[in-house]
């Protein structure tokens, strides 16, 4: 009735083929994922609660196994230490030939059995009377050895731990077996297991409740933000989402959402104003063109037809330019990518100036060589053309174009300035002149002032190339400065 602590090795199954294992996992993975999606929680609150419960359950299970293992190992170590102490004492008596002086088991031991070299029981406690030798046939060699077995209870309810000590005596090899009860180990194991079984679910329920409440409280502002955004339409862009008083991620989300709504509202206002201004700008030349055509149709004098038709052609050309500007603004607003062509900005400005015929005021240029930028040659030429058109419109006797390169903070930039000696731009209007359909003098004629889109287009194109266009102070006249990032030196 001896149960060895080291069982015989079980047959090892042959390893499965890696390809077969992968195919099996591939077939199982899809159904498992679908099942988890079907039975799992669908809300953030539910997923957070389930995740917290799973993590705590896993940690609790590991801690419980570790606690039970450590407790059991510690109690077993104490029991074996007591049994080992008595076994060593009796072995010394046997080595000295004093087995007659062997006493009954002390505290911590339940039985003692001394076995001779041929498996004959030399001494035993009364509770082992008539029980054959516990060992597998007697000592195997001289010296001292320690073995531990787990044997079935001998007339008791608890398991026993047996310590074996083999020693050399004048009568030959003698083995001493001392058994100690594991009742304390079993009792502690049962009590701890019951406590963990009762406390584990209670702890998990507490974790689930706390996580559910805390997550719900944390997500309440998010739900308020969602409900407010769901009610905002294109006619309610003035509304804003509530910002919680906390300075956490939800508060920053609300502030970001309100900033986005600010941009949407501003964009909506600009779009409506742009549509209204464009409609007004288109309606006026269309009205004049229709009037001229009606007069030409009504007048039967052929001598007046060239004048009427010439005026109609001028209005048609104005409409064509306005439609082209509106189409370009639409392309810019659509954030179309800029062509990454390497351009010599000095050559581009020189070509744009030389291509202008019939300018009222001659243009003087001062262009630094080797200033290169990356972008669209067509769009940058349009920037230069619009700036020159603005300068020609208001200049008295002088228009200058200056190009130079500067370096600030390790970054090299190209600076293009267009100056004129006209009436200049008042400081209060140096930003307003870049708004669409803006005319500083509303009483001036459209033939002189245009539609008010030139500088707006020039700024949008410059910004699209990563630069800036501003109106700077000047001793006389206007000074428009465009700053573009220069191309890297190859």
KAQUI-V624180 format. One record per residue. N is the residue number from 1. RES is the residue in one small letter. SS is DSSP state (H for helix, E for strand, L for the rest). PHI is phi as a letter, one per 20 degrees, with the letter a starting at -180 (* if undefined). D_LAST is the distance of its C-alpha to the last C-alpha in Angstrom with 2 decimals. Layout:
n:N res:RES ss:SS phi:PHI d_last:D_LAST
n:N res:RES ss:SS phi:PHI d_last:D_LAST
This chain:
n:1 res:x ss:L phi:* d_last:90.81
n:2 res:x ss:E phi:d d_last:87.91
n:3 res:x ss:E phi:d d_last:84.42
n:4 res:x ss:L phi:f d_last:81.79
n:5 res:x ss:L phi:f d_last:78.61
n:6 res:x ss:L phi:d d_last:76.60
n:7 res:x ss:L phi:f d_last:77.20
n:8 res:x ss:L phi:f d_last:76.97
n:9 res:x ss:L phi:f d_last:73.50
n:10 res:x ss:L phi:f d_last:73.16
n:11 res:x ss:L phi:f d_last:72.02
n:12 res:x ss:L phi:e d_last:68.24
n:13 res:x ss:L phi:f d_last:67.19
n:14 res:x ss:L phi:f d_last:64.96
n:15 res:x ss:L phi:f d_last:61.26
n:16 res:x ss:L phi:f d_last:60.10
n:17 res:x ss:L phi:f d_last:57.59
n:18 res:x ss:H phi:g d_last:54.01
n:19 res:x ss:H phi:f d_last:53.53
n:20 res:x ss:H phi:f d_last:56.77
n:21 res:x ss:H phi:f d_last:55.83
n:22 res:x ss:H phi:f d_last:52.49
n:23 res:x ss:H phi:f d_last:54.25
n:24 res:x ss:H phi:f d_last:56.88
n:25 res:x ss:H phi:f d_last:54.36
n:26 res:x ss:H phi:f d_last:52.51
n:27 res:x ss:H phi:f d_last:55.79
n:28 res:x ss:H phi:e d_last:56.77
n:29 res:x ss:H phi:f d_last:53.49
n:30 res:x ss:H phi:f d_last:53.52
n:31 res:x ss:H phi:g d_last:57.16
n:32 res:x ss:H phi:f d_last:56.74
n:33 res:x ss:H phi:f d_last:53.76
n:34 res:x ss:H phi:f d_last:55.66
n:35 res:x ss:H phi:f d_last:58.72
n:36 res:x ss:H phi:f d_last:56.83
n:37 res:x ss:H phi:f d_last:55.27
n:38 res:x ss:H phi:f d_last:58.73
n:39 res:x ss:H phi:e d_last:60.66
n:40 res:x ss:L phi:f d_last:58.01
n:41 res:x ss:L phi:f d_last:57.65
n:42 res:x ss:L phi:d d_last:55.66
n:43 res:x ss:L phi:d d_last:54.91
n:44 res:x ss:H phi:f d_last:52.59
n:45 res:x ss:H phi:f d_last:55.69
n:46 res:x ss:H phi:f d_last:57.46
n:47 res:x ss:H phi:f d_last:54.52
n:48 res:x ss:H phi:f d_last:54.04
n:49 res:x ss:H phi:f d_last:57.76
n:50 res:x ss:H phi:f d_last:57.93
n:51 res:x ss:H phi:f d_last:54.95
n:52 res:x ss:H phi:f d_last:56.50
n:53 res:x ss:H phi:f d_last:59.85
n:54 res:x ss:H phi:f d_last:58.38
n:55 res:x ss:H phi:f d_last:56.44
n:56 res:x ss:H phi:f d_last:59.47
n:57 res:x ss:H phi:f d_last:61.75
n:58 res:x ss:H phi:f d_last:59.64
n:59 res:x ss:H phi:f d_last:59.46
n:60 res:x ss:H phi:f d_last:63.21
n:61 res:x ss:H phi:f d_last:64.03
n:62 res:x ss:H phi:f d_last:62.10
n:63 res:x ss:H phi:f d_last:63.65
n:64 res:x ss:H phi:f d_last:67.10
n:65 res:x ss:H phi:f d_last:66.85
n:66 res:x ss:H phi:f d_last:65.62
n:67 res:x ss:H phi:f d_last:68.43
n:68 res:x ss:H phi:f d_last:71.10
n:69 res:x ss:H phi:f d_last:69.90
n:70 res:x ss:H phi:f d_last:69.84
n:71 res:x ss:H phi:f d_last:73.19
n:72 res:x ss:H phi:f d_last:74.82
n:73 res:x ss:H phi:f d_last:73.45
n:74 res:x ss:H phi:f d_last:74.65
n:75 res:x ss:H phi:f d_last:78.13
n:76 res:x ss:H phi:f d_last:78.44
n:77 res:x ss:H phi:f d_last:77.45
n:78 res:x ss:H phi:f d_last:80.16
n:79 res:x ss:H phi:f d_last:82.77
n:80 res:x ss:H phi:f d_last:81.95
n:81 res:x ss:H phi:f d_last:82.05
n:82 res:x ss:H phi:f d_last:85.59
n:83 res:x ss:H phi:f d_last:86.79
n:84 res:x ss:H phi:f d_last:85.21
n:85 res:x ss:H phi:f d_last:86.95
n:86 res:x ss:H phi:f d_last:90.32
n:87 res:x ss:H phi:f d_last:89.69
n:88 res:x ss:H phi:f d_last:88.86
n:89 res:x ss:H phi:f d_last:92.00
n:90 res:x ss:H phi:f d_last:94.23
n:91 res:x ss:H phi:f d_last:92.60
n:92 res:x ss:H phi:f d_last:93.52
n:93 res:x ss:H phi:f d_last:97.10
n:94 res:x ss:H phi:f d_last:97.21
n:95 res:x ss:H phi:f d_last:95.94
n:96 res:x ss:L phi:e d_last:98.67
n:97 res:x ss:L phi:m d_last:101.32
n:98 res:x ss:L phi:d d_last:101.81
n:99 res:x ss:H phi:f d_last:101.15
n:100 res:x ss:H phi:f d_last:104.52
n:101 res:x ss:H phi:e d_last:103.07
n:102 res:x ss:L phi:f d_last:100.33
n:103 res:x ss:L phi:e d_last:100.39
n:104 res:x ss:L phi:f d_last:99.57
n:105 res:x ss:L phi:g d_last:95.90
n:106 res:x ss:L phi:e d_last:94.60
n:107 res:x ss:L phi:f d_last:92.43
n:108 res:x ss:L phi:o d_last:89.27
n:109 res:x ss:L phi:c d_last:90.94
n:110 res:x ss:L phi:d d_last:93.03
n:111 res:x ss:E phi:b d_last:94.45
n:112 res:x ss:E phi:c d_last:94.76
n:113 res:x ss:E phi:b d_last:95.59
n:114 res:x ss:E phi:d d_last:96.12
n:115 res:x ss:E phi:d d_last:96.03
n:116 res:x ss:L phi:e d_last:97.34
n:117 res:x ss:L phi:f d_last:96.07
n:118 res:x ss:L phi:d d_last:97.72
n:119 res:x ss:L phi:n d_last:96.73
n:120 res:x ss:L phi:e d_last:99.97
n:121 res:x ss:E phi:f d_last:99.77
n:122 res:x ss:E phi:e d_last:101.09
n:123 res:x ss:E phi:b d_last:100.72
n:124 res:x ss:E phi:a d_last:99.59
n:125 res:x ss:L phi:f d_last:99.87
n:126 res:x ss:H phi:g d_last:102.43
n:127 res:x ss:H phi:f d_last:99.84
n:128 res:x ss:H phi:d d_last:98.95
n:129 res:x ss:L phi:f d_last:102.56
n:130 res:x ss:L phi:n d_last:102.88
n:131 res:x ss:L phi:e d_last:99.14
n:132 res:x ss:L phi:f d_last:98.06
n:133 res:x ss:L phi:g d_last:95.45
n:134 res:x ss:L phi:f d_last:92.07
n:135 res:x ss:L phi:f d_last:90.10
n:136 res:x ss:L phi:e d_last:89.52
n:137 res:x ss:L phi:o d_last:92.39
n:138 res:x ss:L phi:n d_last:92.48
n:139 res:x ss:L phi:f d_last:90.33
n:140 res:x ss:L phi:d d_last:88.15
n:141 res:x ss:L phi:a d_last:88.08
n:142 res:x ss:L phi:f d_last:88.74
n:143 res:x ss:L phi:o d_last:86.60
n:144 res:x ss:L phi:d d_last:85.31
n:145 res:x ss:L phi:c d_last:83.11
n:146 res:x ss:E phi:c d_last:82.00
n:147 res:x ss:E phi:c d_last:81.70
n:148 res:x ss:E phi:c d_last:81.55
n:149 res:x ss:E phi:c d_last:82.94
n:150 res:x ss:E phi:d d_last:83.32
n:151 res:x ss:E phi:d d_last:86.89
n:152 res:x ss:L phi:f d_last:88.70
n:153 res:x ss:L phi:g d_last:90.82
n:154 res:x ss:L phi:e d_last:94.20
n:155 res:x ss:L phi:m d_last:96.44
n:156 res:x ss:L phi:c d_last:93.88
n:157 res:x ss:L phi:e d_last:91.26
n:158 res:x ss:L phi:d d_last:88.21
n:159 res:x ss:L phi:f d_last:86.19
n:160 res:x ss:E phi:c d_last:86.83
n:161 res:x ss:E phi:d d_last:84.55
n:162 res:x ss:E phi:d d_last:86.11
n:163 res:x ss:E phi:d d_last:85.24
n:164 res:x ss:E phi:d d_last:86.49
n:165 res:x ss:E phi:c d_last:87.19
n:166 res:x ss:E phi:d d_last:88.58
n:167 res:x ss:E phi:b d_last:90.38
n:168 res:x ss:E phi:e d_last:92.74
n:169 res:x ss:E phi:c d_last:96.39
n:170 res:x ss:L phi:f d_last:99.58
n:171 res:x ss:L phi:e d_last:100.45
n:172 res:x ss:E phi:o d_last:97.10
n:173 res:x ss:E phi:f d_last:93.87
n:174 res:x ss:E phi:c d_last:94.21
n:175 res:x ss:E phi:d d_last:91.77
n:176 res:x ss:E phi:d d_last:91.90
n:177 res:x ss:E phi:d d_last:90.65
n:178 res:x ss:E phi:c d_last:90.20
n:179 res:x ss:E phi:d d_last:89.26
n:180 res:x ss:E phi:c d_last:88.04
n:181 res:x ss:E phi:f d_last:87.85
n:182 res:x ss:L phi:d d_last:84.57
n:183 res:x ss:H phi:f d_last:86.17
n:184 res:x ss:H phi:f d_last:84.07
n:185 res:x ss:H phi:f d_last:80.88
n:186 res:x ss:H phi:f d_last:81.85
n:187 res:x ss:H phi:f d_last:82.94
n:188 res:x ss:H phi:f d_last:79.74
n:189 res:x ss:H phi:f d_last:77.71
n:190 res:x ss:H phi:f d_last:79.66
n:191 res:x ss:H phi:f d_last:79.54
n:192 res:x ss:H phi:f d_last:75.80
n:193 res:x ss:H phi:f d_last:75.11
n:194 res:x ss:H phi:f d_last:77.33
n:195 res:x ss:H phi:f d_last:75.64
n:196 res:x ss:H phi:f d_last:72.17
n:197 res:x ss:H phi:f d_last:73.37
n:198 res:x ss:H phi:e d_last:74.79
n:199 res:x ss:H phi:e d_last:72.07
n:200 res:x ss:H phi:g d_last:69.07
n:201 res:x ss:H phi:g d_last:69.67
n:202 res:x ss:H phi:f d_last:70.54
n:203 res:x ss:H phi:f d_last:67.28
n:204 res:x ss:H phi:f d_last:65.31
n:205 res:x ss:H phi:f d_last:67.16
n:206 res:x ss:H phi:f d_last:66.37
n:207 res:x ss:H phi:f d_last:62.66
n:208 res:x ss:H phi:f d_last:62.63
n:209 res:x ss:H phi:f d_last:64.48
n:210 res:x ss:H phi:f d_last:62.33
n:211 res:x ss:H phi:f d_last:59.06
n:212 res:x ss:H phi:f d_last:60.38
n:213 res:x ss:H phi:f d_last:61.39
n:214 res:x ss:H phi:f d_last:58.28
n:215 res:x ss:H phi:f d_last:55.94
n:216 res:x ss:H phi:f d_last:57.98
n:217 res:x ss:H phi:f d_last:57.84
n:218 res:x ss:H phi:f d_last:54.07
n:219 res:x ss:H phi:e d_last:53.53
n:220 res:x ss:H phi:f d_last:55.97
n:221 res:x ss:H phi:f d_last:53.36
n:222 res:x ss:H phi:f d_last:51.10
n:223 res:x ss:H phi:f d_last:54.01
n:224 res:x ss:H phi:f d_last:54.61
n:225 res:x ss:H phi:f d_last:50.97
n:226 res:x ss:H phi:f d_last:51.26
n:227 res:x ss:H phi:f d_last:54.55
n:228 res:x ss:H phi:f d_last:53.23
n:229 res:x ss:H phi:f d_last:50.10
n:230 res:x ss:H phi:f d_last:52.37
n:231 res:x ss:H phi:e d_last:54.42
n:232 res:x ss:L phi:e d_last:51.56
n:233 res:x ss:L phi:d d_last:51.20
n:234 res:x ss:L phi:f d_last:49.12
n:235 res:x ss:L phi:e d_last:51.92
n:236 res:x ss:L phi:c d_last:52.02
n:237 res:x ss:L phi:f d_last:48.46
n:238 res:x ss:L phi:f d_last:49.98
n:239 res:x ss:L phi:f d_last:51.37
n:240 res:x ss:L phi:c d_last:49.73
n:241 res:x ss:L phi:e d_last:50.21
n:242 res:x ss:L phi:f d_last:52.16
n:243 res:x ss:L phi:d d_last:50.26
n:244 res:x ss:L phi:f d_last:52.20
n:245 res:x ss:L phi:f d_last:52.93
n:246 res:x ss:L phi:f d_last:51.31
n:247 res:x ss:L phi:d d_last:47.77
n:248 res:x ss:L phi:d d_last:46.78
n:249 res:x ss:H phi:f d_last:44.56
n:250 res:x ss:H phi:f d_last:47.02
n:251 res:x ss:H phi:f d_last:46.95
n:252 res:x ss:H phi:f d_last:43.15
n:253 res:x ss:H phi:f d_last:43.42
n:254 res:x ss:H phi:f d_last:45.89
n:255 res:x ss:H phi:f d_last:43.73
n:256 res:x ss:H phi:f d_last:40.72
n:257 res:x ss:H phi:f d_last:43.05
n:258 res:x ss:H phi:f d_last:44.33
n:259 res:x ss:H phi:f d_last:40.86
n:260 res:x ss:H phi:f d_last:40.12
n:261 res:x ss:H phi:f d_last:43.42
n:262 res:x ss:H phi:f d_last:42.51
n:263 res:x ss:H phi:f d_last:39.35
n:264 res:x ss:H phi:f d_last:41.41
n:265 res:x ss:H phi:f d_last:44.09
n:266 res:x ss:H phi:f d_last:41.70
n:267 res:x ss:H phi:f d_last:40.02
n:268 res:x ss:H phi:f d_last:43.51
n:269 res:x ss:H phi:f d_last:44.52
n:270 res:x ss:H phi:f d_last:41.47
n:271 res:x ss:H phi:f d_last:42.09
n:272 res:x ss:H phi:f d_last:45.77
n:273 res:x ss:H phi:f d_last:45.09
n:274 res:x ss:H phi:f d_last:42.50
n:275 res:x ss:H phi:f d_last:45.03
n:276 res:x ss:H phi:f d_last:47.73
n:277 res:x ss:H phi:f d_last:45.67
n:278 res:x ss:H phi:f d_last:44.43
n:279 res:x ss:H phi:f d_last:48.01
n:280 res:x ss:H phi:f d_last:49.23
n:281 res:x ss:H phi:f d_last:46.65
n:282 res:x ss:H phi:f d_last:47.46
n:283 res:x ss:H phi:f d_last:51.21
n:284 res:x ss:H phi:f d_last:51.55
n:285 res:x ss:H phi:f d_last:50.19
n:286 res:x ss:H phi:f d_last:51.89
n:287 res:x ss:H phi:f d_last:55.16
n:288 res:x ss:H phi:f d_last:54.81
n:289 res:x ss:H phi:f d_last:53.91
n:290 res:x ss:H phi:f d_last:56.92
n:291 res:x ss:H phi:f d_last:59.18
n:292 res:x ss:H phi:f d_last:58.12
n:293 res:x ss:H phi:f d_last:58.69
n:294 res:x ss:H phi:f d_last:62.05
n:295 res:x ss:H phi:f d_last:63.09
n:296 res:x ss:H phi:f d_last:62.04
n:297 res:x ss:H phi:f d_last:64.09
n:298 res:x ss:H phi:e d_last:67.05
n:299 res:x ss:L phi:e d_last:67.07
n:300 res:x ss:L phi:e d_last:68.74
n:301 res:x ss:L phi:e d_last:67.90
n:302 res:x ss:H phi:f d_last:65.34
n:303 res:x ss:H phi:f d_last:64.44
n:304 res:x ss:H phi:e d_last:62.86
n:305 res:x ss:H phi:f d_last:60.80
n:306 res:x ss:H phi:g d_last:57.85
n:307 res:x ss:H phi:f d_last:57.43
n:308 res:x ss:H phi:f d_last:57.72
n:309 res:x ss:H phi:f d_last:55.38
n:310 res:x ss:H phi:f d_last:52.81
n:311 res:x ss:H phi:f d_last:52.91
n:312 res:x ss:H phi:f d_last:52.55
n:313 res:x ss:H phi:f d_last:49.49
n:314 res:x ss:H phi:f d_last:47.91
n:315 res:x ss:H phi:f d_last:48.56
n:316 res:x ss:H phi:f d_last:47.25
n:317 res:x ss:H phi:f d_last:43.99
n:318 res:x ss:H phi:f d_last:43.79
n:319 res:x ss:H phi:f d_last:44.36
n:320 res:x ss:H phi:f d_last:41.69
n:321 res:x ss:H phi:f d_last:39.08
n:322 res:x ss:H phi:f d_last:40.30
n:323 res:x ss:H phi:f d_last:40.14
n:324 res:x ss:H phi:f d_last:36.58
n:325 res:x ss:H phi:f d_last:35.58
n:326 res:x ss:H phi:f d_last:37.44
n:327 res:x ss:H phi:f d_last:35.79
n:328 res:x ss:H phi:f d_last:32.30
n:329 res:x ss:H phi:f d_last:33.37
n:330 res:x ss:H phi:f d_last:34.65
n:331 res:x ss:H phi:f d_last:31.35
n:332 res:x ss:H phi:f d_last:29.52
n:333 res:x ss:H phi:f d_last:32.21
n:334 res:x ss:L phi:f d_last:31.82
n:335 res:x ss:L phi:l d_last:28.26
n:336 res:x ss:L phi:f d_last:26.81
n:337 res:x ss:L phi:f d_last:23.19
n:338 res:x ss:L phi:e d_last:20.56
n:339 res:x ss:L phi:f d_last:18.65
n:340 res:x ss:L phi:e d_last:14.97
n:341 res:x ss:E phi:e d_last:13.88
n:342 res:x ss:E phi:e d_last:10.83
n:343 res:x ss:E phi:c d_last:12.89
n:344 res:x ss:E phi:e d_last:13.22
n:345 res:x ss:H phi:f d_last:15.85
n:346 res:x ss:H phi:f d_last:17.52
n:347 res:x ss:H phi:f d_last:18.26
n:348 res:x ss:H phi:f d_last:19.50
n:349 res:x ss:H phi:f d_last:21.80
n:350 res:x ss:H phi:f d_last:23.04
n:351 res:x ss:H phi:f d_last:23.95
n:352 res:x ss:H phi:f d_last:25.71
n:353 res:x ss:H phi:f d_last:27.71
n:354 res:x ss:H phi:f d_last:28.70
n:355 res:x ss:L phi:f d_last:29.85
n:356 res:x ss:L phi:e d_last:32.38
n:357 res:x ss:L phi:d d_last:35.80
n:358 res:x ss:L phi:m d_last:38.85
n:359 res:x ss:L phi:f d_last:37.35
n:360 res:x ss:L phi:f d_last:40.12
n:361 res:x ss:L phi:c d_last:38.12
n:362 res:x ss:L phi:f d_last:35.57
n:363 res:x ss:E phi:d d_last:32.01
n:364 res:x ss:E phi:d d_last:30.41
n:365 res:x ss:E phi:d d_last:26.61
n:366 res:x ss:E phi:c d_last:24.50
n:367 res:x ss:E phi:d d_last:20.84
n:368 res:x ss:L phi:f d_last:18.00
n:369 res:x ss:L phi:e d_last:15.49
n:370 res:x ss:L phi:m d_last:11.77
n:371 res:x ss:L phi:e d_last:12.40
n:372 res:x ss:E phi:d d_last:10.58
n:373 res:x ss:E phi:c d_last:11.98
n:374 res:x ss:E phi:d d_last:12.58
n:375 res:x ss:E phi:r d_last:16.21
n:376 res:x ss:L phi:e d_last:19.10
n:377 res:x ss:H phi:f d_last:19.48
n:378 res:x ss:H phi:f d_last:23.25
n:379 res:x ss:H phi:f d_last:23.59
n:380 res:x ss:H phi:f d_last:21.50
n:381 res:x ss:H phi:f d_last:23.58
n:382 res:x ss:H phi:f d_last:26.61
n:383 res:x ss:H phi:f d_last:25.67
n:384 res:x ss:H phi:f d_last:25.52
n:385 res:x ss:H phi:f d_last:28.70
n:386 res:x ss:H phi:f d_last:30.62
n:387 res:x ss:H phi:f d_last:29.83
n:388 res:x ss:H phi:f d_last:30.99
n:389 res:x ss:H phi:f d_last:34.05
n:390 res:x ss:H phi:f d_last:34.99
n:391 res:x ss:H phi:f d_last:34.67
n:392 res:x ss:H phi:f d_last:36.69
n:393 res:x ss:H phi:f d_last:39.32
n:394 res:x ss:H phi:d d_last:40.19
n:395 res:x ss:L phi:f d_last:39.10
n:396 res:x ss:L phi:e d_last:41.87
n:397 res:x ss:L phi:c d_last:40.45
n:398 res:x ss:L phi:b d_last:36.81
n:399 res:x ss:E phi:c d_last:33.55
n:400 res:x ss:E phi:c d_last:30.29
n:401 res:x ss:E phi:c d_last:26.66
n:402 res:x ss:E phi:c d_last:24.27
n:403 res:x ss:E phi:c d_last:20.49
n:404 res:x ss:E phi:b d_last:18.63
n:405 res:x ss:E phi:d d_last:15.99
n:406 res:x ss:E phi:c d_last:17.26
n:407 res:x ss:E phi:c d_last:16.45
n:408 res:x ss:E phi:b d_last:19.15
n:409 res:x ss:L phi:m d_last:19.57
n:410 res:x ss:L phi:n d_last:16.05
n:411 res:x ss:E phi:d d_last:14.77
n:412 res:x ss:E phi:e d_last:13.24
n:413 res:x ss:E phi:c d_last:15.22
n:414 res:x ss:E phi:d d_last:16.10
n:415 res:x ss:E phi:d d_last:19.83
n:416 res:x ss:E phi:d d_last:21.89
n:417 res:x ss:E phi:c d_last:25.58
n:418 res:x ss:E phi:c d_last:28.45
n:419 res:x ss:E phi:c d_last:31.67
n:420 res:x ss:E phi:b d_last:35.17
n:421 res:x ss:L phi:d d_last:38.56
n:422 res:x ss:L phi:e d_last:40.55
n:423 res:x ss:L phi:f d_last:42.68
n:424 res:x ss:L phi:n d_last:39.72
n:425 res:x ss:L phi:d d_last:39.49
n:426 res:x ss:L phi:g d_last:41.95
n:427 res:x ss:H phi:g d_last:40.44
n:428 res:x ss:H phi:f d_last:42.27
n:429 res:x ss:H phi:d d_last:40.66
n:430 res:x ss:L phi:f d_last:36.98
n:431 res:x ss:L phi:d d_last:36.26
n:432 res:x ss:H phi:f d_last:38.90
n:433 res:x ss:H phi:f d_last:37.47
n:434 res:x ss:H phi:e d_last:34.68
n:435 res:x ss:L phi:e d_last:37.32
n:436 res:x ss:L phi:f d_last:38.23
n:437 res:x ss:L phi:m d_last:41.19
n:438 res:x ss:L phi:e d_last:41.41
n:439 res:x ss:L phi:c d_last:43.15
n:440 res:x ss:L phi:f d_last:43.99
n:441 res:x ss:L phi:d d_last:47.00
n:442 res:x ss:L phi:f d_last:48.75
n:443 res:x ss:L phi:e d_last:51.38
n:444 res:x ss:L phi:f d_last:49.07
n:445 res:x ss:L phi:f d_last:49.10
n:446 res:x ss:H phi:f d_last:46.73
n:447 res:x ss:H phi:f d_last:46.07
n:448 res:x ss:H phi:e d_last:44.64
n:449 res:x ss:H phi:e d_last:43.06
n:450 res:x ss:L phi:m d_last:41.79
n:451 res:x ss:L phi:e d_last:41.67
n:452 res:x ss:L phi:m d_last:39.63
n:453 res:x ss:L phi:d d_last:36.64
n:454 res:x ss:H phi:f d_last:34.03
n:455 res:x ss:H phi:f d_last:32.69
n:456 res:x ss:H phi:f d_last:33.13
n:457 res:x ss:H phi:f d_last:30.97
n:458 res:x ss:H phi:f d_last:28.30
n:459 res:x ss:H phi:f d_last:28.23
n:460 res:x ss:H phi:f d_last:28.26
n:461 res:x ss:H phi:f d_last:25.32
n:462 res:x ss:H phi:f d_last:23.33
n:463 res:x ss:H phi:f d_last:24.35
n:464 res:x ss:H phi:f d_last:23.44
n:465 res:x ss:L phi:e d_last:19.80
n:466 res:x ss:L phi:n d_last:19.99
n:467 res:x ss:L phi:d d_last:20.92
n:468 res:x ss:E phi:c d_last:24.23
n:469 res:x ss:E phi:c d_last:26.58
n:470 res:x ss:E phi:c d_last:29.40
n:471 res:x ss:E phi:d d_last:32.15
n:472 res:x ss:E phi:d d_last:32.15
n:473 res:x ss:L phi:f d_last:35.14
n:474 res:x ss:L phi:b d_last:35.63
n:475 res:x ss:L phi:f d_last:38.30
n:476 res:x ss:L phi:b d_last:39.28
n:477 res:x ss:L phi:m d_last:38.32
n:478 res:x ss:L phi:d d_last:35.54
n:479 res:x ss:E phi:c d_last:31.98
n:480 res:x ss:E phi:d d_last:29.66
n:481 res:x ss:E phi:c d_last:26.28
n:482 res:x ss:E phi:d d_last:23.48
n:483 res:x ss:E phi:d d_last:20.71
n:484 res:x ss:E phi:c d_last:17.69
n:485 res:x ss:E phi:f d_last:14.82
n:486 res:x ss:E phi:f d_last:11.66
n:487 res:x ss:L phi:f d_last:8.56
n:488 res:x ss:L phi:f d_last:6.13
n:489 res:x ss:L phi:f d_last:3.81
n:490 res:x ss:L phi:e d_last:0.00
